[in-house]
Amino acid sequence: MLVPKASVFERIEQSITLFKNNFAQIFLPLFVYKFLTLWFIFYAISFFSLQKLDIEKIFNASNSWGEWWPILLFNNYLIYVLLIFFIFFIVYIIFVIPFFIATIKAIKNSYFEVENNLKDNINYWFSRMFQLFKTYFYIFKYVFLIPALVIIFWSTFLVLWEYQNIDFFLKIWTFTFFFWIILTITFYIYRWIEVTFSLYSAIDKDEFDKENFEDSVSLTKNNWWRIVWNILLISIIIFLFLWLISKILWYFLTKQEFWTNSIEVVKNFLIYIQTFNILDFTINLIDIFFVAVFEIFMFVFIYIFYKRIELEKNGDTSSKEKLDIVDKKEVREF
């Protein structure tokens, strides 16, 4: 079994090794799903639906965002495309959940050197579906509920107020609004970090009750800045790689620089969809591949990070120094 290292850079190395040694089992299911659904939704529907949309005519008749976006917005074909996008996007979100959960399950199996089976991992989600929604509910309640109630109160107050005393109304409105901003920052940023390991812990322990959720939150105690630093570091690394790849691919797709006039970008992109060909298909396959690689790698890194913090908390000692001694003894070459 893998022993997570204390150093973030060593855990990155461990994550790369774990991912590489179990690439097919961890990567392929979610990648295939994302590729088939996103490619079909985004390109196939757009290609056939936008054929009657005269992009050149629309953009030639306008010189600014304010002139051409109403033309696009009230175009029947574009509305049709957006409606189909919305329907399929909801379907995509619903069905991506079991593959997302199955991916975490595959990472867990690889971590403990248990044989992975896609069918078993998918069945795991279906057999734990309602329990998983409990964990999602705990996360929603912990992070989003109070800010949501405040904004509901603020909106209701705005609608029902009779404006008899406009000065008093503006004071209450302003106070509530800024109070909501503070809550949003506190809950959406601070508390979101505290639930980083909640889903991983539920799947890792196969426990989806409130007690396990609270335990997963307690893991972040005295580790908040450490979690921020780890996630920020790996996010920056991933962003730089994806930015470079996207810049290169964007140039081949649109035949223009990545940073250019925004209207020209939209125009060329819509034209690109209408003239979609096998080369574009190949380039987009490469793009989706790299995005999926880095996305799933993030899952691997967070899981190993979660196991490291759990080891520090639940080991024979909570001392990081003694655990680091274990690291240096190379309990297992990986």
KOLMARVO-761900 format. One record per residue (C-alpha): x, y, z; residue in three letters. Coordinates in steps of 0.5 Angstrom, whole numbers, padded with zeros to 4 digits, always signed. Layout:
XYZALA ...
! end
This chain:
+0000+0000+0000MET +0002+0007-0002LEU +0005+0011+0004VAL +0003+0019+0002PRO +0010+0023+0003LYS +0010+0029+0007ALA +0013+0034+0002SER +0008+0037-0003VAL +0013+0036-0009PHE +0014+0028-0007GLU +0006+0027-0007ARG +0006+0030-0014ILE +0011+0025-0016GLU +0007+0020-0012GLN +0001+0022-0016SER +0004+0022-0022ILE +0007+0015-0021THR +0000+0012-0018LEU -0004+0015-0024PHE +0001+0012-0029LYS +0001+0005-0027ASN -0006+0005-0027ASN -0008+0010-0032PHE -0013+0005-0036ALA -0017+0004-0030GLN -0017+0011-0027ILE -0017+0015-0034PHE -0021+0012-0039LEU -0028+0011-0037PRO -0029+0018-0035LEU -0025+0021-0041PHE -0029+0016-0046VAL -0036+0019-0043TYR -0034+0026-0043LYS -0031+0025-0050PHE -0037+0022-0053LEU -0042+0027-0049THR -0039+0033-0050LEU -0037+0032-0057TRP -0044+0030-0059PHE -0047+0035-0055ILE -0042+0041-0057PHE -0040+0039-0064TYR -0045+0035-0067ALA -0051+0039-0065ILE -0048+0045-0067SER -0046+0043-0074PHE -0053+0041-0076PHE -0056+0046-0072SER -0052+0052-0075LEU -0052+0051-0082GLN -0057+0056-0084LYS -0054+0061-0079LEU -0051+0066-0084ASP -0045+0068-0079ILE -0041+0072-0084GLU -0048+0076-0086LYS -0049+0078-0078ILE -0042+0080-0077PHE -0041+0084-0083ASN -0047+0088-0081ALA -0045+0090-0074SER -0038+0093-0072ASN -0039+0092-0064SER -0042+0087-0059TRP -0048+0092-0058GLY -0050+0091-0065GLU -0049+0084-0067TRP -0051+0080-0060TRP -0059+0082-0061PRO -0058+0079-0068ILE -0056+0072-0065LEU -0060+0072-0059LEU -0067+0073-0063PHE -0064+0068-0068ASN -0069+0062-0068ASN -0064+0057-0070TYR -0059+0060-0065LEU -0065+0059-0060ILE -0066+0052-0062TYR -0059+0050-0061VAL -0058+0054-0054LEU -0065+0050-0052LEU -0062+0043-0054ILE -0055+0045-0051PHE -0059+0046-0044PHE -0063+0040-0044ILE -0057+0035-0046PHE -0052+0039-0041PHE -0057+0037-0036ILE -0057+0030-0038VAL -0049+0030-0038TYR -0049+0033-0031ILE -0054+0027-0028ILE -0050+0022-0032PHE -0043+0024-0031VAL -0044+0023-0023ILE -0043+0016-0023PRO -0037+0016-0027PHE -0034+0021-0023PHE -0035+0017-0017ILE -0033+0011-0020ALA -0026+0015-0022THR -0025+0016-0014ILE -0027+0009-0013LYS -0022+0007-0018ALA -0017+0011-0015ILE -0018+0008-0008LYS -0017+0001-0011ASN -0011+0003-0014SER -0008+0006-0008TYR -0010+0000-0004PHE -0007-0005-0010GLU -0014-0008-0011VAL -0016-0010-0018GLU -0021-0005-0021ASN -0027-0007-0025ASN -0031-0001-0029LEU -0037-0005-0028LYS -0036-0006-0021ASP -0034+0001-0020ASN -0041+0004-0024ILE -0045-0001-0020ASN -0042+0002-0013TYR -0045+0009-0015TRP -0052+0006-0017PHE -0052+0002-0010SER -0050+0008-0006ARG -0054+0013-0010MET -0058+0015-0004PHE -0052+0015+0001GLN -0048+0019-0004LEU -0054+0025-0004PHE -0054+0025+0003LYS -0046+0027+0003THR -0048+0032-0003TYR -0053+0035+0002PHE -0049+0036+0008TYR -0044+0039+0003ILE -0049+0044+0001PHE -0052+0045+0008LYS -0045+0047+0010TYR -0043+0051+0005VAL -0049+0054+0001PHE -0055+0054+0005LEU -0054+0060+0010ILE -0052+0065+0004PRO -0058+0062+0000ALA -0063+0064+0005LEU -0060+0071+0006VAL -0060+0072-0001ILE -0067+0069-0001ILE -0069+0074+0004PHE -0066+0080+0001TRP -0070+0079-0006SER -0076+0078-0002THR -0075+0084+0002PHE -0073+0088-0005LEU -0080+0085-0008VAL -0085+0086-0002LEU -0082+0093+0001TRP -0087+0099-0001GLU -0082+0104-0002TYR -0085+0109+0003GLN -0079+0111+0006ASN -0073+0110+0001ILE -0067+0112+0005ASP -0069+0107+0010PHE -0070+0102+0005PHE -0063+0103+0002LEU -0060+0102+0008LYS -0063+0096+0010ILE -0062+0094+0003TRP -0054+0096+0003THR -0053+0092+0010PHE -0056+0086+0007THR -0053+0086+0001PHE -0046+0087+0004PHE -0047+0082+0009PHE -0049+0077+0004TRP -0042+0078+0001ILE -0039+0077+0007ILE -0042+0071+0008LEU -0041+0069+0001THR -0033+0070+0002ILE -0033+0066+0009THR -0038+0060+0006PHE -0036+0059-0001TYR -0028+0060+0000ILE -0027+0058+0007TYR -0032+0053+0008ARG -0031+0050+0001TRP -0024+0048+0003ILE -0026+0045+0009GLU -0031+0040+0005VAL -0025+0039+0000THR -0024+0031+0003PHE -0032+0030+0004SER -0033+0026-0002LEU -0027+0023-0002TYR -0028+0020+0005SER -0035+0018+0004ALA -0032+0013-0002ILE -0026+0011+0002ASP -0029+0009+0008LYS -0036+0007+0005ASP -0040+0011+0010GLU -0044+0017+0008PHE -0047+0019+0015ASP -0047+0026+0018LYS -0041+0023+0023GLU -0037+0021+0017ASN -0038+0028+0014PHE -0036+0032+0021GLU -0030+0027+0021ASP -0028+0029+0014SER -0029+0037+0016VAL -0025+0036+0022SER -0019+0033+0018LEU -0018+0040+0015THR -0017+0043+0022LYS -0011+0047+0023ASN -0009+0045+0016ASN -0013+0050+0012TRP -0008+0054+0010TRP -0004+0048+0008ARG -0010+0045+0004ILE -0010+0052+0000VAL -0003+0052-0001TRP -0003+0045-0004ASN -0009+0046-0008ILE -0007+0053-0011LEU +0000+0050-0013LEU -0003+0044-0017ILE -0008+0048-0020SER -0003+0053-0022ILE +0002+0048-0025ILE -0005+0045-0029ILE -0007+0052-0031PHE +0000+0053-0034LEU +0000+0047-0038PHE -0007+0047-0040LEU -0006+0054-0042TRP +0000+0053-0046LEU -0004+0047-0050ILE -0010+0051-0051SER -0006+0057-0054LYS -0003+0052-0059ILE -0009+0048-0061LEU -0013+0055-0061TRP -0008+0057-0066TYR -0009+0051-0071PHE -0017+0051-0070LEU -0018+0058-0071THR -0012+0060-0075LYS -0011+0066-0071GLN -0007+0068-0064GLU -0011+0066-0058PHE -0011+0073-0055TRP -0014+0078-0060THR -0021+0082-0062ASN -0026+0078-0058SER -0031+0079-0063ILE -0027+0076-0068GLU -0026+0070-0064VAL -0033+0069-0063VAL -0034+0070-0071LYS -0029+0065-0072ASN -0031+0060-0067PHE -0038+0060-0070LEU -0035+0059-0077ILE -0031+0054-0075TYR -0036+0050-0072ILE -0040+0050-0079GLN -0034+0048-0082THR -0032+0042-0078PHE -0028+0037-0081ASN -0023+0031-0079ILE -0017+0035-0077LEU -0021+0039-0072ASP -0024+0033-0070PHE -0017+0030-0068THR -0015+0037-0065ILE -0021+0037-0061ASN -0020+0030-0059LEU -0013+0032-0056ILE -0015+0038-0053ASP -0021+0034-0049ILE -0015+0028-0047PHE -0011+0033-0044PHE -0016+0037-0040VAL -0019+0030-0038ALA -0012+0028-0036VAL -0010+0034-0031PHE -0017+0034-0028GLU -0017+0026-0026ILE -0010+0028-0024PHE -0013+0033-0019MET -0017+0027-0016PHE -0011+0023-0015VAL -0007+0028-0012PHE -0013+0030-0007ILE -0014+0023-0005TYR -0007+0022-0004ILE -0007+0029+0000PHE -0013+0026+0004TYR -0010+0020+0006LYS -0003+0024+0008ARG -0007+0028+0013ILE -0011+0022+0015GLU -0005+0019+0017LEU -0002+0024+0021GLU -0009+0025+0025LYS -0010+0017+0026ASN -0003+0014+0026GLY +0000+0012+0032ASP +0003+0019+0033THR +0000+0026+0030SER +0007+0028+0030SER +0009+0030+0023LYS +0016+0029+0025GLU +0016+0022+0027LYS +0011+0021+0020LEU +0017+0024+0016ASP +0022+0019+0019ILE +0017+0013+0017VAL +0018+0017+0010ASP +0025+0017+0010LYS +0025+0009+0011LYS +0022+0008+0005GLU +0017+0004+0007VAL +0015+0002+0000ARG +0019+0004-0006GLU +0013+0007-0011PHE 
! end
